[in-house]
């Protein structure tokens, strides 16, 4: 039985700020320089405005000695939670493909 998640997962940018930047006393400018990305992109990431891309996950993993998978898994968990909690007026029109195939036969 699948477990339903009720709490929204934490954005990986928040984790990066609280677990990496803050303990090391690094500001965004120096961290962005070390990661080889713009300060604006890193700011958008830690402020939850952009997701953790494969490229960013690779850079963070290399810079912190963590795994790429850990950063991408955090992003995936957040993406799945958000998708499952979307209220979309178009979703009620989605039909079962098996039912459509059965009716067409």
C-alpha positions as CSV (number, residue, x, y, z in Angstrom):
1,X,0.0,0.0,0.0
2,X,1.4,3.4,-1.0
3,X,1.9,6.0,1.7
4,X,0.2,9.3,1.0
5,X,2.4,12.3,1.7
6,X,0.5,15.1,3.5
7,X,3.4,17.5,4.0
8,X,4.9,19.3,1.0
9,X,8.5,18.2,0.5
10,X,11.2,20.8,1.1
11,X,12.6,22.4,-2.0
12,X,16.2,21.4,-2.6
13,X,17.3,25.0,-2.7
14,X,16.1,25.5,0.9
15,X,18.1,22.4,1.9
16,X,21.2,23.7,0.1
17,X,20.9,27.0,1.9
18,X,20.3,25.6,5.4
19,X,22.6,22.6,5.2
20,X,25.5,23.9,3.0
21,X,25.6,27.7,2.7
22,X,24.6,28.8,6.2
23,X,26.9,26.3,8.1
24,X,29.9,27.2,5.9
25,X,29.1,31.0,6.1
26,X,29.1,31.3,2.3
27,X,27.2,34.0,0.6
28,X,25.5,33.5,-2.8
29,X,28.1,35.3,-4.8
30,X,31.0,33.1,-3.6
31,X,29.0,29.9,-3.8
32,X,27.8,30.7,-7.3
33,X,31.3,31.4,-8.4
34,X,32.5,28.1,-6.9
35,X,29.6,26.2,-8.7
36,X,30.2,28.0,-12.0
37,X,26.8,29.5,-12.2
38,X,25.3,33.0,-12.0
39,X,24.5,34.5,-8.7
40,X,21.0,35.2,-10.0
41,X,20.4,31.5,-10.8
42,X,21.6,30.4,-7.4
43,X,19.4,33.1,-5.7
44,X,16.4,31.8,-7.7
45,X,17.2,28.3,-6.6
46,X,17.6,28.9,-2.9
47,X,14.5,31.1,-3.0
48,X,12.4,28.2,-4.6
49,X,11.9,30.0,-7.9
50,X,13.7,27.4,-10.1
51,X,13.9,23.6,-9.8
52,X,17.1,21.6,-9.3
53,X,18.2,20.7,-12.8
54,X,20.4,17.8,-13.6
55,X,23.3,20.2,-14.3
56,X,22.8,22.0,-11.0
57,X,22.5,18.7,-9.1
58,X,25.8,17.6,-10.6
59,X,27.5,20.8,-9.7
60,X,26.2,20.8,-6.1
61,X,27.1,17.1,-5.7
62,X,30.6,17.7,-6.9
63,X,31.1,20.8,-4.7
64,X,29.7,19.2,-1.5
65,X,30.7,15.5,-1.8
66,X,27.1,14.4,-2.0
67,X,25.3,12.4,-4.6
68,X,23.6,13.8,-7.7
69,X,20.7,11.4,-6.9
70,X,20.1,13.0,-3.5
71,X,19.5,16.4,-5.1
72,X,17.4,15.1,-7.9
73,X,15.4,12.9,-5.6
74,X,14.5,15.9,-3.5
75,X,13.3,17.7,-6.6
76,X,11.4,14.7,-7.9
77,X,9.6,14.3,-4.5
78,X,8.6,17.9,-4.7
79,X,7.5,17.7,-8.3
80,X,5.4,14.6,-7.6
81,X,3.7,16.2,-4.5
82,X,2.9,19.3,-6.5
83,X,1.5,17.3,-9.5
84,X,-0.7,15.2,-7.1
85,X,-2.0,18.4,-5.4
86,X,-2.9,20.3,-8.6
87,X,-6.5,21.3,-9.0
88,X,-6.9,21.3,-12.8
89,X,-10.3,21.8,-14.4
90,X,-9.1,19.7,-17.4
91,X,-8.3,16.6,-15.4
92,X,-12.0,15.5,-15.1
93,X,-12.1,15.1,-18.9
94,X,-9.2,12.6,-18.9
95,X,-10.5,9.1,-19.7
96,X,-9.1,5.7,-19.1
97,X,-7.3,4.5,-22.3
98,X,-8.4,0.9,-21.5
99,X,-12.0,2.0,-21.5
100,X,-11.6,3.9,-24.7
101,X,-10.0,0.9,-26.4
102,X,-12.7,-1.4,-25.1
103,X,-15.5,0.9,-26.5
104,X,-13.7,1.2,-29.8
105,X,-13.4,-2.6,-30.3
